Amino acid sequence: MRPLGAVTRGTTNPNRLRRIDNFIAYRCGDLLAGAAHPLVVDLGYGATPITAIELRSRLATAVRADVAVVGLEIDPVRVAGAQPFADPPGLQFRRGGFELAGLAPTVVRAFNVLRQYPEDEVAAAWRTMTAGGAVLIEGTCDELGRIATWAVIEAGAPATLTLSARLSDLDHPATFAERLPKALIHHNVPGHPIHDLLAELGAAWEASATPFGPRQRWLATVERFRQQWPAQFAPARWRRGELTVPWTF
Ligand SMILES: C[S@@+](CC[C@H](N)C(=O)[O-])C[C@H]1O[C@@H](n2cnc3c(N)ncnc32)[C@H](O)[C@@H]1O
Protein backbone atom coordinates (compact mmCIF):
# COMPACT_ATOMS: atom_id res chain seq x y z
CA MET A 1 0.00 0.00 0.00
CA ARG A 2 1.25 3.48 -0.83
CA PRO A 3 1.95 5.49 2.36
CA LEU A 4 -0.72 8.12 3.01
CA GLY A 5 0.60 11.69 2.91
CA ALA A 6 3.26 13.74 1.13
CA VAL A 7 6.97 14.41 1.65
CA THR A 8 7.48 17.78 3.35
CA ARG A 9 10.42 19.78 4.77
CA GLY A 10 12.53 17.66 7.11
CA THR A 11 13.67 20.30 9.63
CA THR A 12 14.48 18.83 13.02
CA ASN A 13 16.94 19.37 15.88
CA PRO A 14 18.35 17.56 18.91
CA ASN A 15 16.18 18.11 21.99
CA ARG A 16 13.54 19.86 19.94
CA LEU A 17 10.81 17.55 21.27
CA ARG A 18 12.05 17.19 24.86
CA ARG A 19 8.97 18.94 26.29
CA ILE A 20 6.67 16.66 24.32
CA ASP A 21 8.56 13.50 25.35
CA ASN A 22 8.15 14.50 28.99
CA PHE A 23 4.40 15.04 28.48
CA ILE A 24 4.03 11.67 26.72
CA ALA A 25 5.73 9.92 29.65
CA TYR A 26 3.31 11.70 32.03
CA ARG A 27 0.08 11.44 30.02
CA CYS A 28 0.60 8.03 28.41
CA GLY A 29 2.94 6.39 30.96
CA ASP A 30 0.23 4.22 32.59
CA LEU A 31 -1.10 3.20 29.19
CA LEU A 32 2.35 2.13 28.03
CA ALA A 33 3.16 0.47 31.35
CA GLY A 34 0.02 -1.68 31.05
CA ALA A 35 0.44 -2.57 27.37
CA ALA A 36 1.39 -6.13 26.41
CA HIS A 37 3.70 -4.75 23.70
CA PRO A 38 4.36 -1.06 24.38
CA LEU A 39 4.86 0.47 20.95
CA VAL A 40 5.16 4.16 20.10
CA VAL A 41 5.24 5.44 16.53
CA ASP A 42 7.12 8.65 15.79
CA LEU A 43 5.48 9.71 12.54
CA GLY A 44 7.50 12.06 10.33
CA TYR A 45 10.81 12.11 12.21
CA GLY A 46 12.43 14.28 9.59
CA ALA A 47 15.83 14.67 7.92
CA THR A 48 17.62 12.90 10.79
CA PRO A 49 16.19 10.43 13.33
CA ILE A 50 17.48 12.26 16.40
CA THR A 51 14.08 13.02 17.97
CA ALA A 52 12.97 9.38 17.59
CA ILE A 53 16.21 8.21 19.23
CA GLU A 54 15.61 10.63 22.10
CA LEU A 55 11.96 9.57 22.46
CA ARG A 56 12.92 5.94 22.86
CA SER A 57 15.67 6.73 25.34
CA ARG A 58 13.43 8.99 27.46
CA LEU A 59 10.51 6.56 27.55
CA ALA A 60 12.83 3.62 28.31
CA THR A 61 14.12 5.57 31.32
CA ALA A 62 10.87 7.15 32.50
CA VAL A 63 8.27 4.48 31.67
CA ARG A 64 9.65 1.04 30.89
CA ALA A 65 12.90 -0.33 29.49
CA ASP A 66 11.26 -2.51 26.87
CA VAL A 67 9.30 0.25 25.14
CA ALA A 68 9.66 0.05 21.35
CA VAL A 69 9.74 3.11 19.10
CA VAL A 70 9.26 2.87 15.35
CA GLY A 71 10.10 6.00 13.39
CA LEU A 72 7.96 6.23 10.25
CA GLU A 73 8.87 8.51 7.39
CA ILE A 74 7.18 8.96 4.08
CA ASP A 75 10.48 9.96 2.44
CA PRO A 76 12.43 6.77 1.54
CA VAL A 77 15.74 8.68 1.51
CA ARG A 78 15.19 9.64 5.18
CA VAL A 79 14.28 6.04 6.02
CA ALA A 80 17.53 4.78 4.44
CA GLY A 81 19.54 7.50 6.19
CA ALA A 82 18.19 6.47 9.61
CA GLN A 83 19.09 2.77 9.37
CA PRO A 84 22.57 3.10 10.97
CA PHE A 85 20.81 4.40 14.11
CA ALA A 86 18.34 1.49 14.40
CA ASP A 87 18.64 -0.64 17.52
CA PRO A 88 16.07 -3.41 17.12
CA PRO A 89 13.75 -4.41 18.62
CA GLY A 90 13.60 -1.17 20.65
CA LEU A 91 14.22 1.29 17.83
CA GLN A 92 13.42 0.83 14.15
CA PHE A 93 12.88 3.06 11.13
CA ARG A 94 10.45 2.24 8.34
CA ARG A 95 8.64 3.84 5.46
CA GLY A 96 5.05 4.75 6.25
CA GLY A 97 2.41 7.46 6.38
CA PHE A 98 -0.81 8.24 8.25
CA GLU A 99 -1.92 4.60 7.85
CA LEU A 100 1.00 3.73 10.20
CA ALA A 101 2.39 1.02 7.89
CA GLY A 102 0.13 -1.64 9.42
CA LEU A 103 1.47 -1.10 12.96
CA ALA A 104 -0.83 -1.03 16.01
CA PRO A 105 0.92 1.34 18.42
CA THR A 106 -0.33 2.47 21.82
CA VAL A 107 0.83 6.03 21.20
CA VAL A 108 1.62 8.05 18.07
CA ARG A 109 3.62 11.27 18.10
CA ALA A 110 3.28 13.40 14.95
CA PHE A 111 5.16 16.64 15.48
CA ASN A 112 5.65 19.43 12.96
CA VAL A 113 4.05 17.23 10.31
CA LEU A 114 0.46 18.42 9.82
CA ARG A 115 1.46 22.06 9.94
CA GLN A 116 2.71 21.59 6.38
CA TYR A 117 -0.65 20.20 5.17
CA PRO A 118 -3.83 22.06 4.20
CA GLU A 119 -6.15 22.47 7.19
CA ASP A 120 -8.93 20.50 5.52
CA GLU A 121 -6.75 17.36 5.58
CA VAL A 122 -6.22 17.43 9.36
CA ALA A 123 -9.41 15.69 10.53
CA ALA A 124 -8.94 12.74 8.16
CA ALA A 125 -5.28 12.37 9.19
CA TRP A 126 -6.33 12.36 12.87
CA ARG A 127 -8.97 9.69 12.18
CA THR A 128 -6.55 7.52 10.20
CA MET A 129 -3.77 7.69 12.81
CA THR A 130 -6.13 6.79 15.68
CA ALA A 131 -8.24 4.18 13.83
CA GLY A 132 -6.37 1.32 15.53
CA GLY A 133 -6.94 2.74 19.03
CA ALA A 134 -3.70 4.72 19.49
CA VAL A 135 -3.55 7.96 21.47
CA LEU A 136 -2.17 10.63 19.13
CA ILE A 137 -0.05 13.59 20.26
CA GLU A 138 -0.08 16.05 17.35
CA GLY A 139 1.43 19.50 17.43
CA THR A 140 3.89 22.15 16.44
CA CYS A 141 6.93 23.82 17.98
CA ASP A 142 9.69 26.26 17.09
CA GLU A 143 13.01 25.02 15.72
CA LEU A 144 14.64 24.60 19.13
CA GLY A 145 11.56 23.38 21.00
CA ARG A 146 11.29 26.36 23.31
CA ILE A 147 7.65 26.96 22.54
CA ALA A 148 5.19 24.23 21.59
CA THR A 149 1.50 23.41 21.45
CA TRP A 150 -0.18 20.08 20.90
CA ALA A 151 -3.47 18.24 20.89
CA VAL A 152 -4.19 14.82 22.37
CA ILE A 153 -6.48 12.97 19.98
CA GLU A 154 -8.40 9.81 20.81
CA ALA A 155 -10.67 7.94 18.40
CA GLY A 156 -10.35 10.74 15.85
CA ALA A 157 -11.48 13.48 18.23
CA PRO A 158 -9.31 16.07 20.00
CA ALA A 159 -9.53 15.80 23.80
CA THR A 160 -7.14 18.48 25.06
CA LEU A 161 -4.90 21.35 23.99
CA THR A 162 -1.55 21.90 25.70
CA LEU A 163 0.60 25.03 25.57
CA SER A 164 4.21 24.64 26.71
CA ALA A 165 7.13 27.05 26.85
CA ARG A 166 10.60 27.45 28.28
CA LEU A 167 9.60 30.13 30.73
CA SER A 168 12.90 32.01 30.69
CA ASP A 169 12.23 32.70 26.98
CA LEU A 170 8.53 33.50 27.17
CA ASP A 171 7.99 37.21 26.47
CA HIS A 172 4.21 36.94 26.40
CA PRO A 173 1.66 34.13 25.90
CA ALA A 174 0.70 35.77 22.58
CA THR A 175 3.79 33.99 21.20
CA PHE A 176 1.86 30.69 21.31
CA ALA A 177 -0.26 31.99 18.43
CA GLU A 178 2.58 31.37 15.94
CA ARG A 179 2.90 27.71 16.95
CA LEU A 180 -0.69 26.54 17.27
CA PRO A 181 -1.62 23.15 15.81
CA LYS A 182 -2.79 23.32 12.20
CA ALA A 183 -6.39 22.76 13.30
CA LEU A 184 -6.34 26.06 15.24
CA ILE A 185 -3.75 28.36 13.70
CA HIS A 186 -6.13 29.92 11.17
CA HIS A 187 -8.86 30.40 13.80
CA ASN A 188 -7.01 32.77 16.09
CA VAL A 189 -9.30 35.69 15.21
CA PRO A 190 -11.84 37.54 17.36
CA GLY A 191 -14.99 35.53 17.99
CA HIS A 192 -13.22 32.16 18.04
CA PRO A 193 -12.58 30.29 21.29
CA ILE A 194 -8.82 29.91 20.69
CA HIS A 195 -8.59 33.69 20.33
CA ASP A 196 -10.51 34.10 23.61
CA LEU A 197 -8.17 31.63 25.31
CA LEU A 198 -5.00 33.44 24.23
CA ALA A 199 -6.52 36.81 25.13
CA GLU A 200 -7.45 35.57 28.64
CA LEU A 201 -4.03 34.03 29.12
CA GLY A 202 -2.34 37.23 27.93
CA ALA A 203 -4.46 39.35 30.30
CA ALA A 204 -3.63 37.00 33.19
CA TRP A 205 0.09 37.27 32.34
CA GLU A 206 -0.06 41.06 32.23
CA ALA A 207 -1.79 41.12 35.61
CA SER A 208 0.78 38.74 37.14
CA ALA A 209 4.05 40.65 36.87
CA THR A 210 6.31 39.73 39.80
CA PRO A 211 9.91 40.40 40.79
CA PHE A 212 10.36 36.67 41.50
CA GLY A 213 11.10 35.50 37.99
CA PRO A 214 9.29 33.89 35.05
CA ARG A 215 8.26 30.66 36.83
CA GLN A 216 6.43 32.54 39.60
CA ARG A 217 4.84 34.78 37.02
CA TRP A 218 3.63 31.80 35.01
CA LEU A 219 2.23 30.07 38.12
CA ALA A 220 0.37 33.24 39.07
CA THR A 221 -0.85 33.51 35.47
CA VAL A 222 -2.26 29.97 35.51
CA GLU A 223 -3.94 30.61 38.88
CA ARG A 224 -5.69 33.66 37.40
CA PHE A 225 -6.47 31.97 34.11
CA ARG A 226 -8.05 28.92 35.74
CA GLN A 227 -10.72 31.07 37.32
CA GLN A 228 -12.13 31.30 33.76
CA TRP A 229 -10.82 28.14 32.05
CA PRO A 230 -10.42 24.66 33.51
CA ALA A 231 -6.66 24.04 33.61
CA GLN A 232 -5.95 20.32 33.79
CA PHE A 233 -3.38 18.27 35.64
CA ALA A 234 -1.40 19.04 38.77
CA PRO A 235 0.60 22.23 39.47
CA ALA A 236 3.77 20.19 38.89
CA ARG A 237 2.93 20.38 35.17
CA TRP A 238 2.31 24.14 35.33
CA ARG A 239 5.71 24.56 36.94
CA ARG A 240 7.22 23.09 33.78
CA GLY A 241 5.70 25.93 31.75
CA GLU A 242 2.81 23.76 30.61
CA LEU A 243 -0.92 24.39 30.54
CA THR A 244 -3.53 21.87 29.36
CA VAL A 245 -7.20 22.66 28.77
CA PRO A 246 -10.10 20.58 27.44
CA TRP A 247 -10.51 20.93 23.67
CA THR A 248 -13.50 23.22 23.27
CA PHE A 249 -12.52 24.74 19.96
C1 LIG B 1 9.41 19.19 9.77
S1 LIG B 1 9.80 17.46 9.78
C2 LIG B 1 9.50 17.13 11.49
C3 LIG B 1 10.60 16.33 12.12
C4 LIG B 1 10.38 16.00 13.59
N1 LIG B 1 9.13 15.35 13.84
C5 LIG B 1 10.46 17.25 14.42
O1 LIG B 1 9.42 17.75 14.90
O2 LIG B 1 11.56 17.79 14.60
C6 LIG B 1 8.35 16.73 9.01
C7 LIG B 1 8.62 15.34 8.43
O3 LIG B 1 7.39 14.67 8.27
C8 LIG B 1 7.44 13.86 7.13
N2 LIG B 1 6.07 13.57 6.72
C9 LIG B 1 5.17 14.43 6.19
N3 LIG B 1 3.99 13.79 5.99
C10 LIG B 1 4.15 12.53 6.42
C11 LIG B 1 3.29 11.41 6.51
N4 LIG B 1 2.02 11.49 6.10
N5 LIG B 1 3.78 10.27 7.00
C12 LIG B 1 5.07 10.18 7.42
N6 LIG B 1 5.95 11.21 7.37
C13 LIG B 1 5.47 12.38 6.90
C14 LIG B 1 8.22 14.71 6.15
O4 LIG B 1 8.76 13.93 5.10
C15 LIG B 1 9.26 15.36 7.05
O5 LIG B 1 10.45 14.61 7.06
The ligand as a MOL file (V3000), in Angstrom:
LIG
                    3D

  0  0  0     0  0            999 V3000
M  V30 BEGIN CTAB
M  V30 COUNTS 27 29 0 0 0
M  V30 BEGIN ATOM
M  V30 1 C 9.4100 19.1880 9.7720 0
M  V30 2 S 9.8020 17.4620 9.7760 0 CHG=1
M  V30 3 C 9.4950 17.1320 11.4850 0
M  V30 4 C 10.5960 16.3260 12.1180 0
M  V30 5 C 10.3790 16.0030 13.5890 0
M  V30 6 N 9.1310 15.3450 13.8410 0
M  V30 7 C 10.4610 17.2550 14.4200 0
M  V30 8 O 9.4250 17.7460 14.8950 0
M  V30 9 O 11.5640 17.7900 14.5980 0 CHG=-1
M  V30 10 C 8.3500 16.7350 9.0060 0
M  V30 11 C 8.6170 15.3410 8.4310 0
M  V30 12 O 7.3860 14.6680 8.2690 0
M  V30 13 C 7.4410 13.8590 7.1260 0
M  V30 14 N 6.0650 13.5690 6.7220 0
M  V30 15 C 5.1680 14.4270 6.1910 0
M  V30 16 N 3.9920 13.7930 5.9930 0
M  V30 17 C 4.1490 12.5280 6.4250 0
M  V30 18 C 3.2890 11.4130 6.5090 0
M  V30 19 N 2.0180 11.4900 6.0970 0
M  V30 20 N 3.7820 10.2680 6.9980 0
M  V30 21 C 5.0750 10.1770 7.4240 0
M  V30 22 N 5.9500 11.2080 7.3740 0
M  V30 23 C 5.4750 12.3790 6.8950 0
M  V30 24 C 8.2190 14.7090 6.1520 0
M  V30 25 O 8.7560 13.9270 5.1030 0
M  V30 26 C 9.2650 15.3620 7.0470 0
M  V30 27 O 10.4530 14.6140 7.0550 0
M  V30 END ATOM
M  V30 BEGIN BOND
M  V30 1 1 1 2
M  V30 2 1 2 3
M  V30 3 1 2 10
M  V30 4 1 3 4
M  V30 5 1 4 5
M  V30 6 1 5 6
M  V30 7 1 5 7
M  V30 8 2 7 8
M  V30 9 1 7 9
M  V30 10 1 10 11
M  V30 11 1 11 12
M  V30 12 1 11 26
M  V30 13 1 12 13
M  V30 14 1 13 14
M  V30 15 1 13 24
M  V30 16 1 14 15
M  V30 17 1 14 23
M  V30 18 2 15 16
M  V30 19 1 16 17
M  V30 20 1 17 18
M  V30 21 2 17 23
M  V30 22 1 18 19
M  V30 23 2 18 20
M  V30 24 1 20 21
M  V30 25 2 21 22
M  V30 26 1 22 23
M  V30 27 1 24 25
M  V30 28 1 24 26
M  V30 29 1 26 27
M  V30 END BOND
M  V30 END CTAB
M  END
